Amino acid sequence: MKKHIRNKGFLYSLLTLLLFTALFANFPTKASAVELGLEAEAAILVDANSGKILYELNPDMTLPPASMSKMMTEYLLLEAIHNKQVSWDQEVSITDYVYKISQNTKLSNVPLRKDIKYTVRELYESMAIYSANGSTIALAETIAGSETNFIKMMNDKAQALGMEDAKFVNSTGLNNKDLLGMHPKGTGETEENMMSPRSVAILAYSLLKDYPEVLETASIPLKKFTKGIDGEGISMLNWNAMLPNIPGYLQQFAYQGVDGLKTGSTALAGYCFTGTAERNGMRLISVVMRTKSQYARFEETKKLFDYGFSNFVEKELFPANYQVKKHDVLKVEKGKQKEVQIASKEALKTVIKTNEEELYEPKLVLDKKALTKKGTLVAPAEKGQKVGYLTYEYKGENNYGYLLKNGAASEKVAIVTQTGVEKANWFSLTMRAIGGFFADIWSSVAGGIAGLFS
């Protein structure tokens, strides 16, 4: 009897195992933290062109981004420059608040003086290269009048960019306790900015898309800030040790193609880094958050970049003038020709995993507004007239989606007419109408006759 019960228990265990295997065997397999050996609390890797996610680890975990927050200050400054609200040569006076923060040598800073005015460009370079906190606050005050006003701009822009979980309480990414009681109004004494890797990546993606010139400064390995204490210069060594031309012992962390973007660290945040690198025309964006040490963030970023550049490639899926089988022509109404050839205006490229090209199938989407309810084109029509777009369907399993909800919208090219179609003259249209009239009558009569004998 006991043996029978044991056998029954074994049978239940076996059935459970088989059921589990059946349910989960076909689930998508994705690169995991174990596969990459990634030692970070959270991370993400993204194609900088499309926003396609190539790898993720706790991508929606909100953590302190520390000085990676300064990418938003950079974004708003470059936006103000483009809108001519601020100029590079504009001179900035140093307030008591900025002066006191800039003198704190425990923080990343260039020591600013109250008896000297600095240009916006000088302050920007010290922020982008050396993560100078005093300079960052000075820029925030220049743009918005006060840091309190500026953080409202930061939060508004975050929402506009799709950074849904982002919360800014200051312009620098410091803990508010480091602001000596002068933190922005309405924020807590020990609050810190909060973002997920996804939001940080969205910020970096938007910054590179809208203001790619940010890399001209972010890629500078070393520069002298010429207005330091008593007029003496201070050398600004870029905190990004992955820059290929970084000097000295930091060369061990240099990585081919890296040209940005922003480091960060606080006691609460640990060590963070948003990196970007380009190789063979493909640019990647990486984010690692809460790593163990100053240099661990670069070692973990290297794992992400190695994975991305080794396993993905930008591929031309469909060439220019590509025609989808069985959908290569459109019927035309009121034209000299009754149909017109259609094809893609440009080549459709995307980043794909190596050897997965066969898993991408063409998908034609016609523009209903450009056609009749029957799906036909009405003459006259010009050569190159847009009638829809070509995109793709991915049939594989390694699919994380995109940074933004409408990310797939960037993965398409226009479908256009290959020739023009002139409108038929009135005589041709009249004869077609008459022919159509009698054809309808004949169809009705033929149908009725067939009904008599059915």
Secondary structure, DSSP 8 states (H G I E B T S, - for coil): -HHHHHHHHHHHHHHHHHHHHHHHTTS-----HHHHT--SSEEEEEETTT-BEEEEESTT--B--GGGGHHHHHHHHHHHHHTTSS-TT-EE---HHHHHHHT-TTSS-----TTS-EEHHHHHHHHHHH--HHHHHHHHHHHHSSHHHHHHHHHHHHHHHT-TT-B-SSSS---GGGGTT---TTS-TT---BB-HHHHHHHHHHHHHH-TTHHHHHT--EEEESS-GGG--EEEE-S-TT-TT--GGGGGG--TTEEEEEEEEETTTEEEEEEEEEETTEEEEEEEEEESSTTHHHHHHHHHHHHHHHHEEEEEEE-TT---TT-SEEEEESBSSSEEEEEESS-EEEEEETT-GGGEEEEEEE-GGGS-TTS-EES-B-TT-EEEEEEEEE-SS----BSSTTGGGGS-EEEEESS-B-B--HHHHHHHHHHHHHHHHHHHHHHHHHHHT-
